[in-house]
């Protein structure tokens, strides 16, 4: 049966301007990091993508090595593209990245022109696309001159293989240098993808200031800390959870008693607000306008629905924010 998107999809989602660009992104975007490789049934992937778009999520985020195995998320997305999305390509913002290890040998990692441009060509073939909307350098590479890495991003935009470019995991000074270098070449930097959540607040230590000054957007990945900042692990590690079934990125020993105690206290604030823990966490992540979008993952369509309900009211009471800070610092009674 042909997929027909919900006609009211754009009424359900707020869209936020990405820095000083003309591009709007949904307040929540869908990441294909964990659940679009060979460990997730194809029909489940399809249902997650359809539910996301029906709820107004127009941005799907990938990378060359998402899987498992490497490349499998892009290959699967290419099949979904052919079946569901080719007639809606103009309504989608699709991103991919290169910068981590992808293939053996000296040319399948880091930040050289050789790697970045070759990787994007391979990503486009896997996804059955002529171009991506955003291409990221996935992490800084201290061994490659920044002029070479940014020069590759500049050439990628000029070639038409990406409409915009961004960076990920660069620290504040690296970000400032990258933005300046790319700007001197005549191509603006659009966006920075940074790990940001209640337990990982490093972007607040200078990065968000740089992004505001330079006019970049920010998309926060792992806003739910791989599920720890939900109520999923309050009573132990469920057999169906990521930590139990796929501990590549969330090992059981990361779910410490100290963290769970904090989540339990935070969950009481969420209940008082009439939110789930996940919803309060996402509202907290989006409280600063410099955060253009929060990048969610999902193993079931219902998780996407729960997360999108956050957007009905993003208001955070100042007293609640202060109490959250006390809990996270370990100073709450």
Secondary structure, DSSP 8 states (H G I E B T S, - for coil): ------TTGGGS--EEE-TTSS-EEESEEEE-SSSSSTTS-HHHHHHHHHHHHHTT--EEE--TT-TTTTTHHHHHHHHHIIIIIGGGGGG-EEEEEE-S--SSSTTSSTT-HHHHHHHHHHHHHHHT-S-EEEEEE-S--TTS-HHHHHHHHHHHHHHTSEEEEEEES--HHHHHHHHHHHHHTT----EEEEE-BTTB-GGGTTHHHHHHHHT-EEEEE-TTGGGTTSSTTTTS--TTSHHHH-TTSS-GGGS-HHHHHHHHHHHHHHHHHT--HHHHHHHHHTTSTTEEEEEE--SSHHHHHHHHHGGG-----HHHHHHHHHHHHT---
